[in-house]
Amino acid sequence: LQSPLNYITNDEVEDLRRLSDIAKHGIAGALHAIVKGPHASSAFQSRLALRIAIATLTSTLDKQTNGEQQIMDALWAEGYNGLSTYLVDHLWESTTVLYSVFSLNVPEKRTPADISSLFHTCLDILHLILRLTTIYPLTSRYITSLTCSIADIFVCSDSADMAYTKESSIYEAAHIGRQTCIDAIGFLLEPPNTSQSAKWNPSIVLRALLIHAKQARDHDVAHFIA
């Protein structure tokens, strides 16, 4: 862009520097961003920081033969444990914000890019949780929370499918989200391991789905039944 259209504020520079620091510090930076908690995950910059952190960990799992061990060692070195539980909390918070966007009440005004970002944030978190379940088994409480979050994402994707055209970025994100939720529930119902804790996953998941389906919470009940 030509001057003066290429102007960038000091706050924007600081935001970019803060985001780049996450990737620059690798696993340690990513873990720090995740364990901070989801209290500010509704802000666009916080969601972007979380997605960078998740991308960093995902890249480690994809490219390093001992990626799981590296993440686990870094987690213990930082004095944290139960990475998946932090991610489930983040997913719950992000899903809550996404759910409010498609509420039957008058929602807060958001741009299409912001709504798409909410969908993609939820899906990024969900993908990493599912990859880590064999490393960090979840308790029944977190499995229930995860299942309810997946159900809410599915409901929102169904609502977005009816509210936006196929050319919309929101429709595309929702379409991906819908199939991801179906696959995720299938993954939880048939976990890829045979540990004692995993044997109870199917009953926990089904119970959570049936109870959650009766709690539309300002949404069209038809989307829950679907």
C-alpha positions in Angstrom: 0.0 0.0 0.0 1.1 3.5 -0.7 1.7 6.0 2.1 -0.3 7.0 4.2 -2.4 3.9 3.7 0.5 1.6 4.9 0.3 3.1 8.4 0.4 0.6 11.4 -0.1 1.6 15.0 2.3 0.8 17.9 -0.4 -1.4 19.4 -0.6 -3.4 16.2 3.2 -3.8 16.1 3.1 -5.1 19.7 0.3 -7.5 18.9 2.3 -8.9 16.0 5.5 -9.2 18.1 3.6 -11.0 20.8 2.1 -13.4 18.4 5.5 -14.1 16.7 7.1 -14.8 20.1 4.8 -17.8 20.5 6.2 -19.4 17.4 9.7 -18.3 18.0 9.8 -19.9 21.4 8.5 -23.2 20.0 6.9 -25.8 22.3 7.6 -23.7 25.5 5.9 -20.6 24.0 3.0 -22.7 22.7 2.4 -24.3 26.1 2.6 -21.0 27.9 -0.1 -19.6 25.6 -2.4 -22.5 26.2 -2.1 -22.9 30.0 -2.8 -19.2 30.5 -6.5 -20.2 30.4 -9.5 -19.3 28.2 -10.6 -16.2 30.1 -9.8 -13.9 27.1 -10.4 -16.4 24.3 -13.3 -14.4 23.0 -10.9 -11.6 21.8 -9.7 -12.0 18.2 -6.0 -11.6 19.1 -6.3 -14.1 21.9 -7.9 -16.6 19.6 -5.2 -16.0 17.0 -2.5 -16.6 19.7 -4.2 -19.8 20.7 -4.3 -21.0 17.1 -0.6 -20.2 16.6 0.2 -22.2 19.8 -1.9 -25.2 18.5 -0.3 -25.0 15.1 3.2 -25.1 16.8 2.3 -28.2 18.8 0.7 -29.9 15.8 3.8 -29.2 13.7 5.9 -30.9 16.4 3.7 -33.9 16.3 3.7 -34.1 12.5 7.4 -33.5 11.9 9.2 -35.0 14.9 9.4 -38.7 15.5 9.4 -38.2 19.2 7.1 -35.1 19.1 4.8 -36.5 21.9 7.7 -37.0 24.2 9.1 -33.5 23.5 5.7 -32.0 24.4 5.4 -34.1 27.5 8.9 -33.2 28.7 8.4 -29.5 28.0 5.1 -29.7 29.9 6.7 -31.2 33.0 9.6 -28.8 32.8 7.2 -25.9 32.9 5.5 -27.4 35.9 2.2 -28.2 34.2 0.3 -31.4 33.6 -2.8 -32.5 31.7 -2.4 -30.5 28.5 -5.7 -31.9 27.2 -7.7 -30.5 30.1 -6.5 -27.0 29.3 -7.5 -27.5 25.7 -11.0 -28.8 26.7 -11.5 -25.6 28.8 -10.4 -23.5 25.8 -12.8 -25.4 23.6 -15.7 -24.9 26.0 -15.0 -21.2 26.2 -14.7 -20.8 22.4 -17.7 -22.9 21.8 -19.7 -20.8 24.2 -18.9 -17.7 22.3 -19.7 -19.4 19.0 -23.0 -20.6 20.4 -24.0 -17.1 21.4 -23.5 -15.9 17.8 -26.3 -18.3 16.5 -28.6 -17.7 19.5 -32.3 -17.0 18.9 -31.7 -13.9 21.0 -30.2 -10.8 19.4 -26.5 -11.7 19.2 -23.5 -9.3 19.4 -22.7 -7.9 16.0 -19.7 -9.7 14.5 -17.9 -9.6 11.2 -17.9 -12.7 8.9 -14.2 -13.0 9.4 -14.7 -13.1 13.2 -17.4 -15.8 13.0 -15.2 -17.9 10.7 -12.3 -17.4 13.1 -14.5 -18.8 15.9 -15.4 -21.9 13.9 -11.7 -22.5 12.9 -10.5 -21.9 16.5 -12.9 -24.5 17.8 -11.9 -27.0 15.1 -8.2 -26.4 15.7 -8.6 -27.1 19.4 -10.7 -30.1 18.8 -8.2 -31.7 16.3 -5.4 -31.4 18.8 -7.4 -32.8 21.7 -8.3 -35.9 19.7 -4.6 -36.4 18.8 -3.6 -36.1 22.4 -6.3 -38.4 24.0 -4.1 -41.5 23.7 -1.3 -39.6 25.5 -3.3 -37.7 28.0 -6.5 -39.7 28.8 -9.4 -37.6 29.9 -11.6 -38.2 32.9 -15.3 -38.7 32.5 -15.9 -35.0 33.5 -13.8 -33.7 30.7 -15.1 -36.3 28.2 -18.6 -35.0 29.0 -17.5 -31.4 28.5 -15.8 -32.3 25.3 -18.9 -34.1 24.0 -21.2 -31.2 24.8 -18.8 -28.8 23.1 -18.8 -30.9 19.9 -22.6 -31.0 20.0 -22.8 -27.2 20.2 -20.3 -26.8 17.3 -22.5 -29.2 15.3 -25.6 -27.2 16.2 -23.9 -23.9 15.2 -22.8 -25.4 11.9 -26.3 -26.5 11.2 -27.6 -23.0 11.9 -24.9 -21.4 9.7 -25.7 -23.8 6.9 -29.2 -22.3 6.8 -28.3 -18.7 7.4 -25.4 -18.2 4.9 -24.8 -18.8 1.2 -22.3 -21.3 -0.1 -20.0 -18.4 -1.2 -19.7 -17.2 2.4 -16.5 -18.0 4.4 -18.8 -18.8 7.4 -20.7 -21.4 5.4 -17.4 -23.1 4.3 -16.1 -23.1 7.9 -19.4 -24.5 9.2 -19.4 -27.2 6.5 -16.0 -28.4 7.6 -17.1 -28.1 11.2 -20.1 -30.3 10.7 -18.2 -33.2 9.3 -15.4 -32.8 11.9 -18.0 -33.1 14.7 -19.4 -36.3 13.2 -15.9 -37.7 12.9 -15.0 -36.6 16.5 -18.0 -38.3 18.0 -17.2 -41.4 16.1 -13.6 -41.2 17.4 -14.8 -40.9 21.0 -17.2 -43.8 20.6 -14.5 -46.1 19.2 -11.2 -44.9 20.8 -8.1 -46.1 19.1 -6.7 -47.7 22.3 -7.9 -50.4 24.7 -6.9 -48.8 28.0 -9.2 -49.4 30.9 -10.2 -45.7 31.1 -11.1 -45.7 27.4 -13.5 -48.6 27.7 -16.1 -46.3 29.4 -15.9 -43.5 26.8 -18.8 -44.7 24.7 -21.3 -44.8 27.5 -20.1 -41.4 28.8 -20.4 -39.9 25.3 -23.8 -41.2 24.6 -25.2 -40.2 28.0 -23.8 -36.6 27.5 -25.3 -36.4 24.1 -28.8 -37.5 25.2 -28.8 -35.1 28.2 -27.4 -32.2 26.2 -29.9 -32.7 23.4 -32.7 -31.6 25.9 -31.0 -28.3 26.6 -31.4 -26.1 23.6 -30.6 -22.9 25.5 -31.9 -20.2 23.2 -31.4 -22.3 20.0 -33.8 -24.0 17.6 -34.6 -27.4 19.1 -34.7 -28.9 15.6 -31.0 -28.4 15.2 -30.4 -30.5 18.4 -32.6 -33.3 17.3 -30.8 -33.4 14.0 
